[in-house]
Amino acid sequence: MRRTFLPATLIVLVAITSAQIRGQKGQKDIVGVMPAQVRWFTPTYYTDGRQRAQLYGDSNQGGPWIDRVKIPAGKHVAAHTHPQDELVTVIDGTWYVGVGDKYDPAKLEGYPAGSFVLIPAGLPHFVAAKETAVVVQLGGAEKFRTDYVEK
């Protein structure tokens, strides 16, 4: 009996897990993520202390997605572009954005929590967190890519 119990239990657990994953794709119930449940990670291409969290979908694969990015206080991201519009909501802190091919703190404009920012595709820009860390939320419907202008 013990030998058949373990395989049967594993089959049931796999079936339950698979059903939950399928349910999330074509779900009919509300799925919420509380702040403590957000899983932050550091992608290998982030070398400046930033962290990322994928809330919905996968920005590396395309299709609809929503990510969050956390920038530590006093850090900035060098000038870059994206081949798609960048849609940003500031969740916490003040996010500073400037336009140009080279990081220039004098060009930074601050957007406090609750702000929405649209950065058009191809526009060279740079971002920063000054006195406090900042969390922004990005969303899109295609693979997200960053092309650095400033090396």
ABEGO torsion letter per residue (X at the ends): XAAAAAAAAAAAAAAAAAAAAAAAAABABBBBBBAAABBBBBBAABAAGBBBBBABEBAAAEEBBBBBBBBBBGBBBBBBBBABBBBBBBABEBBBBBBEABBBAAABBBBBBGBBBBBBBGBBBBBBBBABBBBBBBBBABBBBBBBABX
